Amino acid sequence: ANNYIGADLPPTNSPYFRLQTVMVSYNFNFPFMETIKMNTLQLSITGYNLLTFTPYEFGDPESTASSAPTYPLNRTVTASLKIGF
């Protein structure tokens, strides 16, 4: 069977600007930490696929799909708390 059908779509120029990964972390130093023998208190927030600016209208501009629209990438935000004694 011939599963390779040529596409007659022209190549698409899809310039884009993407803010892919951002991580912000802060170490706290409260007076009560020494009292309870805590030496680390850190809050971190990480974001993935936060912004994409593009004139491309079919989802992800990095996609290799020919004529089928693709879903945009999922935006993920994660928060973490690190406590050390």
C-alpha positions, -999 to 999 in steps of 0.1 A, spaced: 0 0 0 12 35 -8 9 55 24 29 85 11 7 111 -5 23 143 -16 9 175 -2 3 205 -25 4 230 4 32 256 2 57 258 30 45 281 58 67 308 73 58 308 110 81 332 130 74 331 167 87 343 201 82 319 230 88 323 267 95 286 274 108 282 309 109 306 339 120 298 374 119 321 404 132 311 438 134 330 471 152 320 503 134 332 534 153 341 566 127 346 594 138 351 631 117 321 642 137 298 620 167 298 643 145 292 673 131 259 659 165 249 643 152 254 607 181 263 584 163 264 550 130 278 539 128 283 501 98 290 478 102 283 441 78 289 412 84 274 378 64 281 346 66 263 313 52 275 279 40 307 294 38 329 263 39 324 226 36 353 201 31 342 165 9 349 135 7 312 130 -30 302 136 -28 264 139 -15 257 174 22 251 180 45 269 154 72 242 160 48 214 149 57 194 118 21 186 109 13 196 73 -23 207 70 -38 194 102 -41 219 131 -23 209 162 -32 216 198 -12 244 215 13 234 242 0 231 277 9 259 301 22 246 334 29 264 366 45 246 396 52 258 431 75 241 456 85 247 492 118 234 505 122 231 543 154 220 559 163 213 596 
